[in-house]
């Protein structure tokens, strides 16, 4: 008796799944017998996503009269897709945001499976989305940022970022929209997005982008000098540091015919300047000398300058119970400005 009941239950579940699948094909306007027989449609596991498919709307949709589908230039194929790490609904929302032209249904019995109907091109886009988004680590949340370009293509933007040392590993694009999943890039997204927007101008596809390491000038000073020379189409910005006053790595964007000239100008103006002596900081009381020694070491590590250029005076008060020391430096004016800016940051 028990075996008969199990067999009856299995047959009932199989019939229920078949009915549900038939309803899905009917809603999408696909002949049921053709779909089940594989007549021009396929069901193959992969990874992809979708558009609003609510199985609870199926009965109401079936009640609508005269459901006719307009003739399509490309045939729309039905496929079954399975996600591994994120629920299908999460991917469905992402694809809906991107506007990929597909129809999907997700049955409540399996949140990691969806049925998708769309053109071969749309299915290819879905696979790109899933290969990037459905990965380990995204189970709890799917963090990403999108940037829509106007003049350059997303792959050109990725190439320009790579040329200046910013490598994207987890990304895809749809049309002119670039979608980025890299955690390191997301942590500095505003800076990266602003950088990409600076590339995205009418002549950007013809411009050269390169980085230049300054030894003595700050990016702010070098950019000011280049700006005063009225070099058309030449722009600069700091790289990897939000404050241009204390940055020594710069990004240069310029027309190809000016690249050699700009590099020569930068090499010429970035020459060693005369050193001057300037007090940086002072401390008074017990532990004052140790405080300045700690600051000197930190300044050397942050600036890349030698500790030997920064010195601590003798006790200027002459009172061992209330000593007073001064930290001073012998460096070029731009390096002194760098040290003063760093002191302002942690004071």
HUUR-V333550 format. One record per backbone hydrogen bond with DSSP energy under -0.5 kcal/mol. CO is the residue of the C=O (numbers start at 1). NH is the residue of the N-H. Records with the same first field share a line. If there is no record, write none. Layout:
BEGIN
CO->NH, NH
END
This chain:
BEGIN
1->5
2->6
3->7
4->8
5->9
6->10
7->11
8->12
9->13
10->14
11->15
12->16
13->17
14->18
15->19
16->20
17->21
18->22
19->23
20->24
21->25
22->26
23->27
24->28
25->30
26->29
31->35
32->36
33->37
34->38, 39
35->38
38->40
46->82
53->55, 106
54->57
55->58
57->61
58->62
59->63
60->64
61->64
66->68
75->77
77->118
78->42
79->116
81->114
87->90, 91
88->92
89->93
90->94
91->95
92->96
93->97
94->98
95->99, 100
100->102
103->117
105->115
106->55
107->110
110->113
111->88, 89
112->83
114->81
115->105
116->79
117->103
118->77
119->123
120->124
121->125
122->126
123->127
124->128
125->129
126->130
127->131
128->132
129->133
130->134
133->135
135->138
141->143
145->180
147->149, 178
153->157
154->158
155->159
156->160
157->161
158->162
159->163
160->164
161->164, 166
162->165
165->167
166->168
169->171
170->181, 182
172->179
174->177
176->149, 178
177->174
178->147
179->172
180->145
182->186
183->187
184->188
185->188
186->189
188->192
189->193
190->194
191->195
192->196
193->197
194->198
195->199
196->199, 200
199->201
201->204
203->206
204->207
206->256
208->254
210->252
212->214, 250
218->222
219->223
220->224
221->225
222->226
223->227
224->228
225->229
226->229, 231
227->230
230->232
231->234
233->235
235->253
237->251
242->244
243->246
244->219, 220, 247
247->219
248->214, 250
249->239
250->212
251->237
252->210
253->235
254->208
255->258, 259
256->259
258->262
259->263
260->264
261->265
262->266
263->267
264->268
265->269
266->270
269->271
274->333
276->331
278->329
281->327
283->325
285->288
287->291
288->292
289->293
290->294
291->295
292->296
293->297
294->298
295->299
296->300
297->301
298->302
299->303
300->304
306->309
307->310
309->330
311->328
314->316
318->320
319->322
323->285
324->316
325->283
326->313, 328
327->280, 281
328->311
329->278, 331
331->276
332->336
333->337
334->338
335->339
336->340
337->341
338->342
339->343
340->344
341->345
342->346
343->347
END
